[in-house]
Amino acid sequence: MSRMSQQQYGPYLKSQMQGKYTQLDLAKKDALSLMHHYKDLQPKMDRFIYNDGSTKNLMSLCGTIPVNYKGTTYNIPIAIWLQESHPQLPPLCFVKPTSNMQVKQGKHVDANGRVYLPYLNEWTPHHHNLIGLTQVLVAMFSEEPPVFAKPSGPPQRPPQPYAAQNRTPYPTPGYTAQGPPTTNYQPNVMSPYPPAMPSQQPTPYPATNTPGYPSYPPQPGYPPVNTSPYPPQPHQPIVQPMQQKDQSLDENMIKARRFTVRNDRLKLRLKETLSQAEAENSQLKQVGSELKGGQERLGTIIKKLQLEIDEADANIIMLEQKNEEAKREIELTEQKQDDLDVDDIVMATTPVYRQIVTSFAEEQALEDTIYYLGEALRKDVLDVDTFLKHVRSLSRQQFMLRAVIQKARKSAGLANIY
């Protein structure tokens, strides 16, 4: 599948996970959030084979994550499989080495590349997510890289001296093998690669032919493993004081190893907690920025509402004043009711308005006269000639009045009514 863009992730996840995942929206949101933070991860629906041989089509997020190991950034290939009930069940994490890489088996990675973490064992839907998981992986891989570069050629076993071929492996501290004791005896332990000289110890820097991946780093604090093909021989003490001294040394080494293991576990747990806290802190910052934006919008709305409230209060005060004035006018009118002249009330105060009112009244009177003439004609009170004679005269007068009204209203700045 060709590489998709960020805008294509959402439709692809919805089309591939629809009907298969019980909580599609939550799983889609978690996957999109992870791919937004880690750009090299890509979604892919593929078949997953379980240990019992059963298979399921699950959504996987494959790609590389940047890991800083001793000042150098490496791209570690991983694959995160989302189970069908995600986020109710934790995802399945694997290291996916390339053809020139090899999985480095450790405390949290098995030979198949499967990753085991306390973060996955303690997975809860509302407190854990894919971003926190990936940050824990970055923290863990920065302490112990999960892959290393394969050697460029097949390893060759160094030739062993004839005398060393019949010797037993180097004895453990405090004991010696049967036979004459030696002080400069070197261990005859078979390893898959030639033993390196002190100045040629393996380093965590990337191999020359495989940039981007760390080579096999050393693991201090753990006892060496004896892979010799020869069975261990029974041991017997040489001298009693030396045995007691070596036994006390063994106890100190065991205590030191236990302390180192516990210290590593505490460091890993602390890094997991710190990564989870950083993920939650980033989410809280995002929520805080959204709340701040909402607060600013609410402040703007409140200011607008306050302005409208002030304007409404001013209108209420003005209406109350007008109401009081109207009440006073009504009281004065009631007191002067006997002395009022109807013509004084109807007549306008200016000559133009007076002319408009007078002309309009005459025009309406002519309209009523014409109406009643028509009623008289209908009832045969008037003949047709008389009706037409009076109507012609009244219509001429009505036309002249309407022209006067229109001219007066135009002079007064009023709209025309005809």
Contacts in CASP RR format, 6 or more apart in sequence:
PFRMAT RR
TARGET T0000
AUTHOR 0000-0000-0000
METHOD contacts of the structure
MODEL  1
MSRMSQQQYGPYLKSQMQGKYTQLDLAKKDALSLMHHYKDLQPKMDRFIY
NDGSTKNLMSLCGTIPVNYKGTTYNIPIAIWLQESHPQLPPLCFVKPTSN
MQVKQGKHVDANGRVYLPYLNEWTPHHHNLIGLTQVLVAMFSEEPPVFAK
PSGPPQRPPQPYAAQNRTPYPTPGYTAQGPPTTNYQPNVMSPYPPAMPSQ
QPTPYPATNTPGYPSYPPQPGYPPVNTSPYPPQPHQPIVQPMQQKDQSLD
ENMIKARRFTVRNDRLKLRLKETLSQAEAENSQLKQVGSELKGGQERLGT
IIKKLQLEIDEADANIIMLEQKNEEAKREIELTEQKQDDLDVDDIVMATT
PVYRQIVTSFAEEQALEDTIYYLGEALRKDVLDVDTFLKHVRSLSRQQFM
LRAVIQKARKSAGLANIY
1 42 0 8 1.000
1 44 0 8 1.000
3 42 0 8 1.000
4 12 0 8 1.000
4 42 0 8 1.000
4 43 0 8 1.000
6 35 0 8 1.000
6 36 0 8 1.000
6 39 0 8 1.000
9 31 0 8 1.000
9 32 0 8 1.000
9 35 0 8 1.000
9 43 0 8 1.000
10 28 0 8 1.000
10 32 0 8 1.000
12 43 0 8 1.000
13 27 0 8 1.000
13 28 0 8 1.000
13 31 0 8 1.000
13 32 0 8 1.000
13 43 0 8 1.000
13 59 0 8 1.000
14 24 0 8 1.000
14 28 0 8 1.000
16 43 0 8 1.000
16 45 0 8 1.000
16 59 0 8 1.000
17 24 0 8 1.000
17 27 0 8 1.000
17 28 0 8 1.000
17 45 0 8 1.000
17 59 0 8 1.000
18 24 0 8 1.000
20 57 0 8 1.000
20 84 0 8 1.000
21 27 0 8 1.000
21 59 0 8 1.000
21 82 0 8 1.000
21 84 0 8 1.000
21 85 0 8 1.000
21 86 0 8 1.000
22 84 0 8 1.000
22 85 0 8 1.000
22 88 0 8 1.000
23 85 0 8 1.000
23 86 0 8 1.000
23 87 0 8 1.000
23 88 0 8 1.000
26 86 0 8 1.000
26 87 0 8 1.000
26 125 0 8 1.000
27 59 0 8 1.000
27 82 0 8 1.000
27 86 0 8 1.000
27 87 0 8 1.000
30 86 0 8 1.000
30 87 0 8 1.000
30 129 0 8 1.000
30 130 0 8 1.000
31 43 0 8 1.000
31 59 0 8 1.000
31 61 0 8 1.000
31 82 0 8 1.000
31 130 0 8 1.000
33 129 0 8 1.000
33 130 0 8 1.000
33 131 0 8 1.000
34 41 0 8 1.000
34 61 0 8 1.000
34 80 0 8 1.000
34 129 0 8 1.000
34 130 0 8 1.000
34 131 0 8 1.000
34 134 0 8 1.000
35 41 0 8 1.000
35 42 0 8 1.000
35 43 0 8 1.000
35 61 0 8 1.000
37 131 0 8 1.000
37 134 0 8 1.000
38 65 0 8 1.000
38 134 0 8 1.000
40 63 0 8 1.000
40 64 0 8 1.000
40 65 0 8 1.000
40 75 0 8 1.000
41 61 0 8 1.000
41 62 0 8 1.000
41 63 0 8 1.000
41 64 0 8 1.000
41 65 0 8 1.000
41 80 0 8 1.000
42 61 0 8 1.000
42 62 0 8 1.000
42 63 0 8 1.000
43 59 0 8 1.000
43 60 0 8 1.000
43 61 0 8 1.000
44 59 0 8 1.000
44 60 0 8 1.000
44 61 0 8 1.000
44 62 0 8 1.000
45 57 0 8 1.000
45 58 0 8 1.000
45 59 0 8 1.000
45 60 0 8 1.000
46 57 0 8 1.000
46 58 0 8 1.000
46 60 0 8 1.000
47 55 0 8 1.000
47 56 0 8 1.000
47 57 0 8 1.000
47 58 0 8 1.000
48 55 0 8 1.000
48 56 0 8 1.000
48 57 0 8 1.000
48 58 0 8 1.000
48 60 0 8 1.000
48 81 0 8 1.000
48 92 0 8 1.000
49 55 0 8 1.000
50 56 0 8 1.000
56 84 0 8 1.000
58 81 0 8 1.000
58 82 0 8 1.000
58 83 0 8 1.000
58 84 0 8 1.000
59 81 0 8 1.000
59 82 0 8 1.000
60 79 0 8 1.000
60 80 0 8 1.000
60 81 0 8 1.000
60 82 0 8 1.000
61 79 0 8 1.000
61 80 0 8 1.000
61 82 0 8 1.000
61 130 0 8 1.000
62 77 0 8 1.000
62 78 0 8 1.000
62 79 0 8 1.000
62 80 0 8 1.000
62 96 0 8 1.000
63 77 0 8 1.000
63 78 0 8 1.000
63 79 0 8 1.000
63 96 0 8 1.000
64 75 0 8 1.000
64 76 0 8 1.000
64 77 0 8 1.000
64 78 0 8 1.000
65 75 0 8 1.000
65 76 0 8 1.000
65 78 0 8 1.000
65 134 0 8 1.000
65 137 0 8 1.000
65 138 0 8 1.000
65 141 0 8 1.000
66 73 0 8 1.000
66 74 0 8 1.000
66 75 0 8 1.000
66 76 0 8 1.000
66 138 0 8 1.000
67 73 0 8 1.000
67 74 0 8 1.000
67 75 0 8 1.000
67 76 0 8 1.000
67 138 0 8 1.000
67 141 0 8 1.000
67 142 0 8 1.000
67 145 0 8 1.000
68 74 0 8 1.000
68 142 0 8 1.000
69 141 0 8 1.000
69 142 0 8 1.000
69 145 0 8 1.000
69 204 0 8 1.000
69 214 0 8 1.000
69 217 0 8 1.000
70 204 0 8 1.000
72 204 0 8 1.000
72 205 0 8 1.000
72 206 0 8 1.000
72 214 0 8 1.000
74 145 0 8 1.000
74 206 0 8 1.000
74 212 0 8 1.000
74 213 0 8 1.000
74 214 0 8 1.000
75 212 0 8 1.000
75 213 0 8 1.000
76 95 0 8 1.000
76 137 0 8 1.000
76 141 0 8 1.000
76 145 0 8 1.000
76 146 0 8 1.000
76 147 0 8 1.000
76 213 0 8 1.000
77 95 0 8 1.000
77 96 0 8 1.000
77 97 0 8 1.000
77 98 0 8 1.000
77 101 0 8 1.000
77 147 0 8 1.000
78 93 0 8 1.000
78 94 0 8 1.000
78 95 0 8 1.000
78 96 0 8 1.000
78 115 0 8 1.000
78 137 0 8 1.000
79 93 0 8 1.000
79 94 0 8 1.000
79 95 0 8 1.000
79 96 0 8 1.000
80 91 0 8 1.000
80 92 0 8 1.000
80 93 0 8 1.000
80 94 0 8 1.000
80 130 0 8 1.000
80 133 0 8 1.000
80 134 0 8 1.000
81 91 0 8 1.000
81 92 0 8 1.000
81 93 0 8 1.000
81 94 0 8 1.000
82 91 0 8 1.000
83 89 0 8 1.000
83 90 0 8 1.000
83 91 0 8 1.000
83 92 0 8 1.000
87 125 0 8 1.000
87 128 0 8 1.000
87 129 0 8 1.000
88 125 0 8 1.000
89 123 0 8 1.000
90 120 0 8 1.000
90 121 0 8 1.000
90 123 0 8 1.000
90 128 0 8 1.000
91 120 0 8 1.000
91 130 0 8 1.000
91 133 0 8 1.000
92 114 0 8 1.000
93 114 0 8 1.000
93 115 0 8 1.000
93 117 0 8 1.000
93 120 0 8 1.000
93 133 0 8 1.000
93 137 0 8 1.000
94 112 0 8 1.000
94 113 0 8 1.000
94 114 0 8 1.000
94 115 0 8 1.000
95 103 0 8 1.000
95 109 0 8 1.000
95 113 0 8 1.000
95 115 0 8 1.000
95 146 0 8 1.000
95 147 0 8 1.000
96 113 0 8 1.000
97 103 0 8 1.000
97 147 0 8 1.000
97 213 0 8 1.000
98 210 0 8 1.000
98 213 0 8 1.000
100 149 0 8 1.000
100 150 0 8 1.000
100 209 0 8 1.000
100 210 0 8 1.000
101 147 0 8 1.000
101 148 0 8 1.000
101 149 0 8 1.000
101 150 0 8 1.000
101 210 0 8 1.000
101 213 0 8 1.000
102 147 0 8 1.000
102 148 0 8 1.000
102 149 0 8 1.000
102 150 0 8 1.000
103 109 0 8 1.000
103 111 0 8 1.000
103 112 0 8 1.000
103 113 0 8 1.000
103 146 0 8 1.000
103 147 0 8 1.000
104 144 0 8 1.000
104 145 0 8 1.000
104 146 0 8 1.000
104 147 0 8 1.000
104 148 0 8 1.000
104 216 0 8 1.000
104 217 0 8 1.000
105 111 0 8 1.000
106 144 0 8 1.000
106 146 0 8 1.000
107 144 0 8 1.000
107 264 0 8 1.000
108 115 0 8 1.000
108 116 0 8 1.000
108 117 0 8 1.000
108 140 0 8 1.000
108 144 0 8 1.000
108 268 0 8 1.000
109 115 0 8 1.000
109 116 0 8 1.000
109 146 0 8 1.000
110 116 0 8 1.000
113 146 0 8 1.000
115 137 0 8 1.000
115 146 0 8 1.000
117 133 0 8 1.000
117 136 0 8 1.000
117 137 0 8 1.000
117 140 0 8 1.000
117 272 0 8 1.000
118 268 0 8 1.000
118 269 0 8 1.000
118 272 0 8 1.000
119 128 0 8 1.000
119 132 0 8 1.000
119 133 0 8 1.000
119 136 0 8 1.000
119 272 0 8 1.000
119 276 0 8 1.000
120 133 0 8 1.000
122 128 0 8 1.000
128 276 0 8 1.000
129 279 0 8 1.000
131 279 0 8 1.000
131 282 0 8 1.000
132 275 0 8 1.000
132 276 0 8 1.000
132 279 0 8 1.000
135 275 0 8 1.000
135 276 0 8 1.000
135 278 0 8 1.000
135 279 0 8 1.000
136 271 0 8 1.000
136 272 0 8 1.000
136 275 0 8 1.000
136 276 0 8 1.000
138 275 0 8 1.000
139 268 0 8 1.000
139 271 0 8 1.000
139 272 0 8 1.000
139 274 0 8 1.000
139 275 0 8 1.000
140 268 0 8 1.000
140 271 0 8 1.000
140 272 0 8 1.000
143 264 0 8 1.000
143 267 0 8 1.000
143 268 0 8 1.000
143 271 0 8 1.000
144 217 0 8 1.000
144 219 0 8 1.000
145 204 0 8 1.000
145 213 0 8 1.000
145 214 0 8 1.000
145 217 0 8 1.000
147 213 0 8 1.000
147 214 0 8 1.000
148 213 0 8 1.000
148 214 0 8 1.000
148 215 0 8 1.000
148 216 0 8 1.000
148 217 0 8 1.000
149 206 0 8 1.000
149 207 0 8 1.000
149 209 0 8 1.000
149 210 0 8 1.000
149 213 0 8 1.000
149 214 0 8 1.000
149 215 0 8 1.000
149 216 0 8 1.000
150 210 0 8 1.000
151 193 0 8 1.000
152 207 0 8 1.000
152 209 0 8 1.000
155 192 0 8 1.000
155 193 0 8 1.000
155 194 0 8 1.000
156 194 0 8 1.000
157 190 0 8 1.000
157 194 0 8 1.000
158 194 0 8 1.000
158 195 0 8 1.000
160 188 0 8 1.000
164 186 0 8 1.000
164 188 0 8 1.000
167 177 0 8 1.000
167 185 0 8 1.000
167 188 0 8 1.000
168 177 0 8 1.000
168 178 0 8 1.000
168 230 0 8 1.000
168 232 0 8 1.000
168 233 0 8 1.000
169 177 0 8 1.000
169 187 0 8 1.000
169 188 0 8 1.000
169 189 0 8 1.000
169 226 0 8 1.000
169 228 0 8 1.000
169 230 0 8 1.000
169 232 0 8 1.000
170 185 0 8 1.000
170 186 0 8 1.000
170 187 0 8 1.000
170 188 0 8 1.000
170 189 0 8 1.000
171 177 0 8 1.000
171 235 0 8 1.000
172 235 0 8 1.000
173 246 0 8 1.000
173 249 0 8 1.000
173 250 0 8 1.000
173 253 0 8 1.000
174 237 0 8 1.000
174 238 0 8 1.000
174 242 0 8 1.000
174 243 0 8 1.000
174 245 0 8 1.000
174 246 0 8 1.000
174 247 0 8 1.000
174 249 0 8 1.000
174 250 0 8 1.000
175 235 0 8 1.000
175 236 0 8 1.000
175 237 0 8 1.000
175 243 0 8 1.000
175 246 0 8 1.000
176 235 0 8 1.000
176 236 0 8 1.000
176 238 0 8 1.000
177 233 0 8 1.000
177 235 0 8 1.000
178 233 0 8 1.000
178 234 0 8 1.000
178 236 0 8 1.000
181 238 0 8 1.000
188 228 0 8 1.000
188 230 0 8 1.000
189 224 0 8 1.000
189 226 0 8 1.000
189 227 0 8 1.000
189 228 0 8 1.000
190 227 0 8 1.000
190 228 0 8 1.000
190 229 0 8 1.000
191 227 0 8 1.000
196 202 0 8 1.000
201 218 0 8 1.000
202 215 0 8 1.000
202 216 0 8 1.000
202 217 0 8 1.000
202 218 0 8 1.000
203 215 0 8 1.000
203 217 0 8 1.000
204 214 0 8 1.000
204 215 0 8 1.000
204 217 0 8 1.000
205 214 0 8 1.000
205 215 0 8 1.000
206 212 0 8 1.000
206 213 0 8 1.000
206 214 0 8 1.000
206 215 0 8 1.000
207 213 0 8 1.000
207 215 0 8 1.000
220 260 0 8 1.000
221 256 0 8 1.000
221 257 0 8 1.000
221 260 0 8 1.000
222 257 0 8 1.000
222 260 0 8 1.000
223 257 0 8 1.000
226 232 0 8 1.000
237 243 0 8 1.000
333 340 0 8 1.000
346 357 0 8 1.000
347 354 0 8 1.000
347 357 0 8 1.000
348 354 0 8 1.000
348 356 0 8 1.000
348 357 0 8 1.000
352 408 0 8 1.000
352 411 0 8 1.000
352 412 0 8 1.000
353 412 0 8 1.000
355 404 0 8 1.000
355 408 0 8 1.000
356 405 0 8 1.000
356 408 0 8 1.000
356 409 0 8 1.000
356 412 0 8 1.000
356 414 0 8 1.000
359 401 0 8 1.000
359 404 0 8 1.000
359 405 0 8 1.000
359 408 0 8 1.000
360 401 0 8 1.000
360 405 0 8 1.000
362 397 0 8 1.000
362 401 0 8 1.000
363 398 0 8 1.000
363 401 0 8 1.000
363 402 0 8 1.000
363 405 0 8 1.000
366 394 0 8 1.000
366 397 0 8 1.000
366 398 0 8 1.000
366 401 0 8 1.000
367 398 0 8 1.000
369 394 0 8 1.000
370 391 0 8 1.000
370 394 0 8 1.000
370 395 0 8 1.000
370 398 0 8 1.000
373 382 0 8 1.000
373 387 0 8 1.000
373 390 0 8 1.000
373 391 0 8 1.000
373 394 0 8 1.000
374 382 0 8 1.000
374 387 0 8 1.000
374 391 0 8 1.000
376 382 0 8 1.000
376 387 0 8 1.000
377 384 0 8 1.000
377 387 0 8 1.000
402 418 0 8 1.000
405 417 0 8 1.000
405 418 0 8 1.000
406 416 0 8 1.000
406 418 0 8 1.000
409 415 0 8 1.000
409 416 0 8 1.000
409 417 0 8 1.000
410 416 0 8 1.000
END
